[in-house]
Amino acid sequence: MVWSLYYKASTAWSPNSMITKFPNADIRNAGKWITYQRPAFLVPSDPLFAKVAEIFYEEQKKLFGESRYYGGDPFHEGGNSKGINITEAASNIYKAMKTNNPNAIWVLQGWSGNPSVALLKGLKHGEALVLDLMACAVLSGVANLHHHSIEKMVSWIITGYGVLYPILADA
């Protein structure tokens, strides 16, 4: 078995303070997730995205070394993507990965209709690896995505998605 490091991808999530720091850049308020403020979203077609991604990947490489796998999903579990071309955003996010590492593979979570067909259309065959988090592509909504850019899919299951289950018994 060959092991490989799996690093964070530069997926356009940015500190909310960037909205005021770079007022001419296309940085969007992504709204809330439940009650938590999401990070801002630096639209990947904005020239600032390529600059920020380059710095991000350079610093990550200095700290942790080289990797081929980069995980992160800018549109996972909602968020405000109104007016954003998802296919173009995916293409630009992957372009930044590939500029950093010509052998880059984008690792995406597969569940509840994620990744979307629109996102995968921005990638070429072999540029993505989908982790099917429900260990059943049919239930997770990714069964029909193989014909897009997915070359490989890993099926596994996250029991309870982080919920701790008590052990109960009748006495």
MDTraj code that builds the backbone (N, CA, C; nanometers):
import mdtraj as md
import numpy as np

residues = "MET VAL TRP SER LEU TYR TYR LYS ALA SER THR ALA TRP SER PRO ASN SER MET ILE THR LYS PHE PRO ASN ALA ASP ILE ARG ASN ALA GLY LYS TRP ILE THR TYR GLN ARG PRO ALA PHE LEU VAL PRO SER ASP PRO LEU PHE ALA LYS VAL ALA GLU ILE PHE TYR GLU GLU GLN LYS LYS LEU PHE GLY GLU SER ARG TYR TYR GLY GLY ASP PRO PHE HIS GLU GLY GLY ASN SER LYS GLY ILE ASN ILE THR GLU ALA ALA SER ASN ILE TYR LYS ALA MET LYS THR ASN ASN PRO ASN ALA ILE TRP VAL LEU GLN GLY TRP SER GLY ASN PRO SER VAL ALA LEU LEU LYS GLY LEU LYS HIS GLY GLU ALA LEU VAL LEU ASP LEU MET ALA CYS ALA VAL LEU SER GLY VAL ALA ASN LEU HIS HIS HIS SER ILE GLU LYS MET VAL SER TRP ILE ILE THR GLY TYR GLY VAL LEU TYR PRO ILE LEU ALA ASP ALA".split()
xyz = np.array([
    [0.0833, -0.1168, 0.0000],
    [0.0000, 0.0000, 0.0000],
    [0.0888, 0.1245, 0.0000],
    [0.0543, 0.2212, -0.0802],
    [0.1278, 0.3469, -0.0873],
    [0.0446, 0.4545, -0.0195],
    [0.1051, 0.5254, 0.0723],
    [0.0368, 0.6336, 0.1424],
    [0.0762, 0.7661, 0.0806],
    [-0.0146, 0.8586, 0.0806],
    [0.0130, 0.9917, 0.0300],
    [-0.0485, 1.0943, 0.1242],
    [0.0167, 1.2073, 0.1355],
    [-0.0371, 1.3148, 0.2173],
    [-0.1562, 1.3781, 0.1466],
    [-0.2482, 1.4237, 0.2269],
    [-0.3714, 1.4842, 0.1772],
    [-0.3782, 1.6226, 0.2393],
    [-0.3670, 1.7267, 0.1581],
    [-0.3608, 1.8637, 0.2091],
    [-0.4879, 1.9408, 0.1796],
    [-0.5025, 2.0499, 0.2468],
    [-0.6128, 2.1429, 0.2240],
    [-0.5931, 2.2108, 0.0898],
    [-0.7004, 2.2226, 0.0159],
    [-0.6974, 2.2949, -0.1112],
    [-0.7324, 2.4410, -0.0878],
    [-0.6843, 2.5267, -0.1735],
    [-0.7250, 2.6670, -0.1712],
    [-0.8574, 2.6743, -0.2469],
    [-0.9686, 2.6761, -0.1726],
    [-1.1009, 2.6661, -0.2346],
    [-1.1797, 2.7960, -0.2321],
    [-1.1143, 2.9066, -0.2142],
    [-1.1753, 3.0395, -0.2208],
    [-1.2361, 3.0876, -0.0898],
    [-1.2391, 3.0020, 0.0131],
    [-1.2851, 3.0507, 0.1429],
    [-1.1805, 3.1451, 0.1982],
    [-1.2233, 3.2591, 0.2468],
    [-1.1320, 3.3639, 0.2914],
    [-1.1847, 3.4285, 0.4182],
    [-1.0968, 3.4903, 0.4950],
    [-1.1458, 3.5640, 0.6121],
    [-1.2429, 3.6735, 0.5683],
    [-1.3464, 3.6948, 0.6454],
    [-1.4447, 3.7977, 0.6119],
    [-1.3834, 3.9369, 0.6054],
    [-1.2737, 3.9575, 0.6757],
    [-1.2077, 4.0889, 0.6733],
    [-1.1528, 4.1230, 0.5346],
    [-1.1362, 4.0237, 0.4477],
    [-1.0866, 4.0511, 0.3124],
    [-1.1864, 4.1332, 0.2312],
    [-1.3142, 4.1268, 0.2677],
    [-1.4154, 4.2039, 0.1953],
    [-1.3840, 4.3527, 0.2038],
    [-1.3445, 4.3996, 0.3213],
    [-1.3109, 4.5423, 0.3364],
    [-1.1664, 4.5714, 0.2987],
    [-1.0777, 4.4747, 0.3169],
    [-0.9364, 4.4948, 0.2844],
    [-0.9125, 4.5029, 0.1338],
    [-0.9918, 4.4308, 0.0553],
    [-0.9797, 4.4311, -0.0905],
    [-1.1152, 4.4670, -0.1512],
    [-1.1562, 4.5943, -0.1389],
    [-1.2915, 4.6332, -0.1819],
    [-1.3169, 4.6180, -0.3323],
    [-1.2136, 4.6140, -0.4135],
    [-1.2328, 4.6000, -0.5580],
    [-1.2369, 4.4542, -0.6040],
    [-1.2085, 4.3621, -0.5138],
    [-1.2110, 4.2197, -0.5485],
    [-1.3537, 4.1660, -0.5341],
    [-1.3834, 4.0610, -0.6075],
    [-1.5154, 3.9989, -0.6004],
    [-1.5150, 3.8961, -0.4879],
    [-1.5400, 3.9457, -0.3672],
    [-1.5432, 3.8632, -0.2471],
    [-1.6849, 3.8709, -0.1915],
    [-1.7472, 3.7577, -0.1731],
    [-1.8881, 3.7536, -0.1346],
    [-1.9075, 3.7076, 0.0096],
    [-2.0108, 3.7630, 0.0712],
    [-2.0544, 3.7142, 0.2009],
    [-2.1271, 3.5829, 0.1738],
    [-2.0803, 3.4745, 0.2315],
    [-2.1369, 3.3423, 0.2033],
    [-2.2542, 3.3069, 0.2941],
    [-2.2925, 3.3971, 0.3824],
    [-2.4074, 3.3695, 0.4688],
    [-2.3703, 3.2890, 0.5913],
    [-2.4705, 3.2233, 0.6464],
    [-2.4501, 3.1475, 0.7701],
    [-2.4726, 2.9992, 0.7480],
    [-2.4064, 2.9206, 0.8302],
    [-2.4324, 2.7772, 0.8397],
    [-2.4895, 2.7580, 0.9782],
    [-2.6164, 2.7254, 0.9872],
    [-2.6928, 2.7208, 1.1108],
    [-2.6832, 2.8592, 1.1742],
    [-2.6047, 2.8759, 1.2814],
    [-2.5897, 3.0092, 1.3416],
    [-2.4493, 3.0655, 1.3241],
    [-2.3611, 2.9914, 1.2572],
    [-2.2221, 3.0336, 1.2426],
    [-2.2019, 3.1115, 1.1133],
    [-2.1267, 3.2193, 1.1227],
    [-2.0928, 3.2957, 1.0028],
    [-1.9922, 3.2168, 0.9204],
    [-2.0252, 3.1953, 0.7945],
    [-1.9320, 3.1272, 0.7051],
    [-1.8187, 3.2235, 0.6690],
    [-1.7048, 3.1680, 0.6282],
    [-1.5996, 3.2556, 0.5763],
    [-1.6471, 3.3201, 0.4461],
    [-1.5840, 3.4281, 0.4097],
    [-1.6160, 3.4943, 0.2832],
    [-1.5719, 3.4042, 0.1674],
    [-1.6280, 3.4301, 0.0502],
    [-1.5946, 3.3513, -0.0685],
    [-1.5314, 3.4428, -0.1730],
    [-1.4026, 3.4205, -0.1979],
    [-1.3298, 3.4948, -0.3009],
    [-1.3581, 3.4253, -0.4331],
    [-1.4370, 3.4883, -0.5189],
    [-1.4789, 3.4258, -0.6441],
    [-1.3551, 3.3899, -0.7258],
    [-1.3405, 3.2622, -0.7616],
    [-1.2181, 3.2145, -0.8268],
    [-1.1865, 3.2767, -0.9626],
    [-1.2825, 3.3448, -1.0247],
    [-1.2531, 3.4133, -1.1512],
    [-1.1896, 3.5502, -1.1274],
    [-1.1897, 3.5975, -1.0029],
    [-1.1251, 3.7246, -0.9700],
    [-0.9739, 3.7046, -0.9699],
    [-0.8970, 3.7977, -1.0268],
    [-0.7503, 3.7829, -1.0307],
    [-0.6858, 3.7653, -0.8928],
    [-0.7483, 3.8183, -0.7887],
    [-0.6929, 3.8039, -0.6540],
    [-0.6895, 3.6568, -0.6105],
    [-0.7852, 3.5770, -0.6587],
    [-0.7884, 3.4363, -0.6199],
    [-0.6584, 3.3655, -0.6578],
    [-0.6133, 3.3824, -0.7807],
    [-0.4903, 3.3153, -0.8263],
    [-0.3709, 3.3574, -0.7412],
    [-0.3649, 3.4849, -0.7031],
    [-0.2541, 3.5333, -0.6196],
    [-0.2591, 3.4719, -0.4799],
    [-0.3782, 3.4715, -0.4200],
    [-0.3946, 3.4159, -0.2858],
    [-0.3659, 3.2659, -0.2877],
    [-0.4166, 3.1957, -0.3883],
    [-0.3937, 3.0510, -0.3988],
    [-0.2452, 3.0207, -0.4140],
    [-0.1743, 3.0995, -0.4942],
    [-0.0301, 3.0775, -0.5129],
    [0.0441, 3.0894, -0.3803],
    [0.0133, 3.1936, -0.3039],
    [0.0763, 3.2126, -0.1727],
    [0.0388, 3.0980, -0.0786],
    [-0.0894, 3.0613, -0.0794],
    [-0.1373, 2.9516, 0.0055],
    [-0.0598, 2.8233, -0.0216],
    [-0.0494, 2.7846, -0.1486],
    [0.0194, 2.6599, -0.1826],
    [0.1698, 2.6676, -0.1547],
    [0.2316, 2.7827, -0.1785],
    [0.3747, 2.7988, -0.1485],
    [0.4012, 2.7787, 0.0001],
    [0.3211, 2.8437, 0.0831],
    [0.3405, 2.8346, 0.2279],
    [0.3102, 2.6938, 0.2788],
    [0.2063, 2.6325, 0.2255],
    [0.1726, 2.4963, 0.2664],
    [0.2863, 2.4014, 0.2314],
    [0.3451, 2.4189, 0.1139],
    [0.4552, 2.3328, 0.0706],
    [0.5775, 2.3531, 0.1594],
    [0.6056, 2.4778, 0.1971],
    [0.7186, 2.5065, 0.2867],
    [0.6996, 2.4365, 0.4219],
    [0.5776, 2.4409, 0.4730],
    [0.5508, 2.3855, 0.6052],
    [0.5393, 2.2333, 0.6073],
    [0.4760, 2.1762, 0.5039],
    [0.4417, 2.0341, 0.5094],
    [0.5005, 1.9491, 0.3982],
    [0.5595, 2.0107, 0.2990],
    [0.6141, 1.9340, 0.1878],
    [0.5151, 1.9199, 0.0736],
    [0.5484, 1.8310, -0.0176],
    [0.4709, 1.8108, -0.1404],
    [0.3573, 1.7109, -0.1192],
    [0.2488, 1.7330, -0.1878],
    [0.1397, 1.6363, -0.1921],
    [0.0763, 1.6410, -0.3295],
    [0.0012, 1.5411, -0.3581],
    [-0.0694, 1.5346, -0.4858],
    [-0.2190, 1.5498, -0.4656],
    [-0.2669, 1.5254, -0.3425],
    [-0.4094, 1.5262, -0.3124],
    [-0.4451, 1.6505, -0.2309],
    [-0.5498, 1.7212, -0.2777],
    [-0.5931, 1.8448, -0.2131],
    [-0.7433, 1.8389, -0.1913],
    [-0.7840, 1.8500, -0.0672],
    [-0.9253, 1.8369, -0.0344],
    [-0.9883, 1.9679, 0.0050],
    [-1.1121, 1.9815, -0.0292],
    [-1.1891, 2.0996, 0.0087],
    [-1.3014, 2.1198, -0.0906],
    [-1.4137, 2.1656, -0.0412],
    [-1.5294, 2.1838, -0.1268],
    [-1.5943, 2.3180, -0.0965],
    [-1.5865, 2.4112, -0.1885],
    [-1.6399, 2.5446, -0.1622],
    [-1.7924, 2.5510, -0.1571],
    [-1.8613, 2.4492, -0.2050],
    [-2.0078, 2.4553, -0.2107],
    [-2.0741, 2.3454, -0.1287],
    [-2.0001, 2.2875, -0.0362],
    [-2.0503, 2.1802, 0.0486],
    [-2.1459, 2.2371, 0.1529],
    [-2.2587, 2.1731, 0.1707],
    [-2.3603, 2.2119, 0.2693],
    [-2.4075, 2.3559, 0.2529],
    [-2.4326, 2.3914, 0.1296],
    [-2.4964, 2.5203, 0.1041],
    [-2.4008, 2.6369, 0.0981],
    [-2.4449, 2.7478, 0.1488],
    [-2.3692, 2.8716, 0.1346],
    [-2.4266, 2.9499, 0.0182],
    [-2.3990, 3.0754, 0.0153],
    [-2.4536, 3.1612, -0.0885],
    [-2.3660, 3.1528, -0.2138],
    [-2.4146, 3.0832, -0.3139],
    [-2.3416, 3.0752, -0.4407],
    [-2.4175, 3.1474, -0.5520],
    [-2.5113, 3.2313, -0.5134],
    [-2.5925, 3.3054, -0.6105],
    [-2.5021, 3.3909, -0.7001],
    [-2.5212, 3.3765, -0.8293],
    [-2.4448, 3.4553, -0.9256],
    [-2.3054, 3.4022, -0.9540],
    [-2.2708, 3.2876, -0.8960],
    [-2.1388, 3.2287, -0.9192],
    [-2.1537, 3.1141, -1.0184],
    [-2.0735, 3.1159, -1.1208],
    [-2.0728, 3.0072, -1.2180],
    [-1.9923, 2.8932, -1.1553],
    [-2.0628, 2.7917, -1.1079],
    [-2.0003, 2.6823, -1.0335],
    [-1.8978, 2.6076, -1.1200],
    [-1.9312, 2.5854, -1.2461],
    [-1.8407, 2.5137, -1.3365],
    [-1.7114, 2.5926, -1.3561],
    [-1.7243, 2.7221, -1.3795],
    [-1.6066, 2.8073, -1.3972],
    [-1.5259, 2.8161, -1.2676],
    [-1.5958, 2.8264, -1.1546],
    [-1.5269, 2.8328, -1.0250],
    [-1.4451, 2.7060, -1.0026],
    [-1.5040, 2.5903, -1.0294],
    [-1.4328, 2.4629, -1.0121],
    [-1.3099, 2.4573, -1.1021],
    [-1.3259, 2.5006, -1.2249],
    [-1.2139, 2.5009, -1.3190],
    [-1.1004, 2.5896, -1.2697],
    [-1.1331, 2.7071, -1.2178],
    [-1.0302, 2.7992, -1.1679],
    [-0.9656, 2.7496, -1.0394],
    [-1.0430, 2.6868, -0.9529],
    [-0.9869, 2.6300, -0.8301],
    [-0.8885, 2.5197, -0.8653],
    [-0.9279, 2.4316, -0.9584],
    [-0.8377, 2.3237, -0.9975],
    [-0.7156, 2.3774, -1.0715],
    [-0.7334, 2.4806, -1.1529],
    [-0.6203, 2.5411, -1.2251],
    [-0.5141, 2.5885, -1.1252],
    [-0.5573, 2.6487, -1.0135],
    [-0.4626, 2.6930, -0.9103],
    [-0.3913, 2.5742, -0.8472],
    [-0.4646, 2.4633, -0.8248],
    [-0.4013, 2.3422, -0.7719],
    [-0.2955, 2.2912, -0.8692],
    [-0.3329, 2.2851, -0.9963],
    [-0.2454, 2.2296, -1.1000],
    [-0.1236, 2.3189, -1.1243],
    [-0.1397, 2.4488, -1.1081],
    [-0.0258, 2.5404, -1.1189],
    [0.0743, 2.5096, -1.0091],
    [0.0234, 2.4784, -0.8911],
    [0.1074, 2.4417, -0.7776],
    [0.1705, 2.3036, -0.7971],
    [0.0927, 2.2096, -0.8488],
    [0.1392, 2.0723, -0.8656],
    [0.0727, 2.0137, -0.9905],
    [0.1488, 1.9921, -1.0970],
    [0.0908, 1.9407, -1.2217],
    [0.0193, 1.8060, -1.2071],
    [0.0462, 1.7324, -1.0990],
    [-0.0179, 1.6026, -1.0757],
    [-0.1313, 1.6091, -0.9731],
    [-0.1808, 1.7284, -0.9459],
    [-0.2813, 1.7473, -0.8413],
    [-0.4097, 1.6698, -0.8697],
    [-0.4666, 1.6160, -0.7619],
    [-0.5976, 1.5513, -0.7641],
    [-0.6830, 1.6225, -0.6598],
    [-0.8026, 1.6647, -0.6999],
    [-0.8937, 1.7331, -0.6088],
    [-0.9806, 1.6275, -0.5410],
    [-0.9746, 1.6207, -0.4084],
    [-1.0517, 1.5252, -0.3299],
    [-1.1798, 1.5939, -0.2823],
    [-1.2935, 1.5340, -0.3174],
    [-1.4241, 1.5918, -0.2850],
    [-1.5070, 1.4933, -0.2043],
    [-1.5933, 1.5458, -0.1181],
    [-1.6837, 1.4616, -0.0404],
    [-1.8068, 1.4290, -0.1237],
    [-1.8446, 1.3025, -0.1236],
    [-1.9637, 1.2611, -0.1953],
    [-2.0741, 1.2214, -0.1008],
    [-2.1762, 1.3040, -0.0933],
    [-2.2949, 1.2705, -0.0155],
    [-2.3981, 1.3790, -0.0390],
    [-2.5227, 1.3424, -0.0256],
    [-2.6328, 1.4380, -0.0359],
    [-2.6245, 1.5235, -0.1627],
    [-2.5970, 1.4588, -0.2748],
    [-2.5911, 1.5305, -0.4016],
    [-2.4626, 1.6076, -0.4248],
    [-2.3667, 1.5875, -0.3411],
    [-2.2389, 1.6568, -0.3519],
    [-2.1335, 1.5565, -0.3974],
    [-2.0426, 1.5897, -0.4846],
    [-2.0293, 1.7147, -0.5580],
    [-2.1350, 1.7254, -0.6679],
    [-2.1658, 1.8468, -0.7020],
    [-2.2684, 1.8689, -0.8035],
    [-2.2136, 1.8405, -0.9433],
    [-2.3039, 1.8113, -1.0327],
    [-2.2660, 1.7906, -1.1727],
    [-2.2025, 1.9187, -1.2266],
    [-2.2566, 2.0342, -1.1878],
    [-2.2013, 2.1631, -1.2340],
    [-2.0550, 2.1765, -1.1932],
    [-2.0206, 2.1382, -1.0705],
    [-1.8818, 2.1461, -1.0257],
    [-1.7949, 2.0499, -1.1062],
    [-1.8398, 1.9273, -1.1216],
    [-1.7600, 1.8275, -1.1932],
    [-1.7408, 1.8615, -1.3407],
    [-1.8337, 1.9345, -1.3989],
    [-1.8189, 1.9753, -1.5387],
    [-1.6999, 2.0695, -1.5569],
    [-1.6538, 2.1311, -1.4490],
    [-1.5380, 2.2191, -1.4542],
    [-1.4060, 2.1447, -1.4473],
    [-1.4122, 2.0126, -1.4358],
    [-1.2927, 1.9297, -1.4238],
    [-1.2866, 1.8297, -1.5382],
    [-1.1654, 1.7882, -1.5712],
    [-1.1465, 1.6849, -1.6720],
    [-1.1378, 1.5492, -1.6032],
    [-1.1579, 1.4451, -1.6825],
    [-1.1500, 1.3090, -1.6304],
    [-1.0145, 1.2861, -1.5620],
    [-1.0189, 1.2341, -1.4405],
    [-0.8971, 1.2043, -1.3663],
    [-0.8502, 1.3150, -1.2741],
    [-0.9177, 1.4295, -1.2734],
    [-0.8740, 1.5406, -1.1890],
    [-0.9393, 1.5391, -1.0505],
    [-1.0356, 1.4471, -1.0282],
    [-1.1056, 1.4423, -0.8998],
    [-1.1076, 1.3008, -0.8443],
    [-1.1072, 1.2935, -0.7128],
    [-1.1276, 1.1698, -0.6387],
    [-1.2424, 1.1981, -0.5433],
    [-1.3488, 1.1201, -0.5511],
    [-1.4649, 1.1431, -0.4660],
    [-1.4663, 1.0404, -0.3534],
    [-1.4801, 1.0892, -0.2309],
    [-1.4943, 1.0043, -0.1136],
    [-1.6430, 0.9898, -0.0865],
    [-1.6986, 0.8759, -0.1184],
    [-1.8403, 0.8487, -0.0985],
    [-1.8634, 0.8223, 0.0502],
    [-1.9079, 0.9226, 0.1220],
    [-1.9144, 0.9167, 0.2682],
    [-2.0243, 0.8269, 0.3231],
    [-2.1153, 0.7831, 0.2379],
    [-2.2226, 0.6960, 0.2855],
    [-2.2001, 0.5514, 0.2446],
    [-2.0872, 0.5234, 0.1805],
    [-2.0513, 0.3888, 0.1347],
    [-2.1575, 0.3286, 0.0440],
    [-2.2327, 0.4145, -0.0190],
    [-2.3363, 0.3679, -0.1118],
    [-2.3637, 0.4815, -0.2091],
    [-2.3025, 0.4753, -0.3242],
    [-2.3125, 0.5835, -0.4210],
    [-2.4571, 0.6176, -0.4562],
    [-2.5461, 0.5202, -0.4527],
    [-2.6857, 0.5474, -0.4857],
    [-2.7478, 0.6384, -0.3802],
    [-2.7279, 0.6052, -0.2518],
    [-2.7843, 0.6867, -0.1443],
    [-2.7191, 0.8231, -0.1347],
    [-2.5906, 0.8298, -0.1616],
    [-2.5204, 0.9563, -0.1454],
    [-2.5431, 1.0508, -0.2618],
    [-2.6042, 1.0034, -0.3684],
    [-2.6354, 1.0908, -0.4804],
    [-2.5225, 1.1072, -0.5792],
    [-2.4174, 1.0257, -0.5698],
    [-2.3048, 1.0398, -0.6620],
    [-2.2952, 0.9249, -0.7620],
    [-2.3939, 0.8365, -0.7623],
    [-2.3881, 0.7176, -0.8486],
    [-2.3789, 0.7514, -0.9966],
    [-2.4434, 0.8569, -1.0403],
    [-2.4469, 0.8889, -1.1829],
    [-2.3402, 0.9883, -1.2250],
    [-2.2438, 1.0131, -1.1400],
    [-2.1423, 1.1137, -1.1708],
    [-2.0185, 1.0558, -1.2365],
    [-2.0076, 0.9245, -1.2458],
    [-1.8865, 0.8617, -1.3000],
    [-1.8529, 0.9095, -1.4404],
    [-1.9514, 0.9439, -1.5186],
    [-1.9247, 0.9831, -1.6571],
    [-1.8689, 1.1247, -1.6676],
    [-1.8607, 1.1961, -1.5576],
    [-1.8035, 1.3303, -1.5624],
    [-1.6529, 1.3210, -1.5425],
    [-1.5992, 1.3764, -1.4366],
    [-1.4537, 1.3816, -1.4222],
    [-1.3992, 1.2828, -1.3205],
    [-1.4836, 1.1998, -1.2657],
    [-1.4387, 1.1087, -1.1610],
    [-1.3710, 0.9878, -1.2242],
    [-1.2457, 0.9702, -1.1911],
    [-1.1760, 0.8500, -1.2341],
    [-1.1834, 0.7452, -1.1242],
    [-1.1760, 0.7921, -1.0004],
    [-1.1756, 0.7002, -0.8873],
    [-1.2726, 0.7491, -0.7811],
    [-1.3310, 0.6532, -0.7118],
    [-1.4192, 0.6851, -0.6015],
    [-1.3866, 0.5892, -0.4874],
    [-1.3829, 0.6412, -0.3670],
    [-1.3573, 0.5604, -0.2488],
    [-1.4864, 0.5560, -0.1696],
    [-1.5340, 0.4380, -0.1383],
    [-1.6551, 0.4247, -0.0573],
    [-1.6162, 0.3948, 0.0866],
    [-1.6754, 0.4688, 0.1765],
    [-1.6560, 0.4468, 0.3189],
    [-1.7763, 0.5045, 0.3896],
    [-1.7841, 0.4864, 0.5167],
    [-1.8987, 0.5390, 0.5899],
    [-1.8512, 0.6067, 0.7173],
    [-1.9135, 0.7175, 0.7464],
    [-1.8875, 0.7877, 0.8716],
    [-2.0083, 0.7597, 0.9594],
    [-1.9917, 0.6708, 1.0549],
    [-2.1028, 0.6324, 1.1412],
    [-2.1476, 0.7508, 1.2238],
    [-2.2706, 0.7899, 1.2070],
    [-2.3284, 0.8967, 1.2873],
    [-2.2780, 1.0353, 1.2547],
    [-2.1889, 1.0482, 1.1587],
    [-2.1343, 1.1794, 1.1196],
    [-2.0908, 1.2607, 1.2406],
    [-2.0178, 1.1974, 1.3301],
    [-1.9619, 1.2682, 1.4442],
    [-2.0468, 1.2646, 1.5698],
    [-2.1667, 1.2100, 1.5599],
    [-2.2548, 1.2016, 1.6766],
    [-2.2087, 1.0859, 1.7645],
    [-2.2047, 1.1065, 1.8935],
    [-2.1689, 0.9984, 1.9859],
    [-2.2954, 0.9250, 2.0259],
    [-2.2956, 0.7945, 2.0053],
    [-2.4121, 0.7138, 2.0403],
    [-2.3933, 0.6526, 2.1781],
    [-2.4930, 0.6659, 2.2653],
    [-2.4817, 0.6022, 2.3973],
    [-2.5111, 0.4525, 2.3859],
    [-2.4581, 0.3781, 2.4781],
    [-2.4897, 0.2351, 2.4861],
    [-2.6089, 0.2217, 2.5810],
    [-2.7181, 0.1695, 2.5294],
    [-2.8398, 0.1583, 2.6093],
    [-2.8739, 0.0109, 2.6299],
    [-2.9382, -0.0170, 2.7416],
    [-2.9802, -0.1546, 2.7692],
    [-3.1003, -0.1531, 2.8622],
    [-3.1824, -0.2566, 2.8501],
    [-3.2923, -0.2757, 2.9447],
    [-3.2414, -0.3610, 3.0599],
    [-3.2806, -0.3238, 3.1806],
    [-3.2397, -0.4039, 3.2966],
    [-3.3546, -0.4845, 3.3466],
])
top = md.Topology()
chain = top.add_chain()
for i, resn in enumerate(residues, 1):
    res = top.add_residue(resn, chain, resSeq=i)
    for name in ("N", "CA", "C"):
        top.add_atom(name, md.element.get_by_symbol(name[0]), res)
traj = md.Trajectory(xyz[None], top)
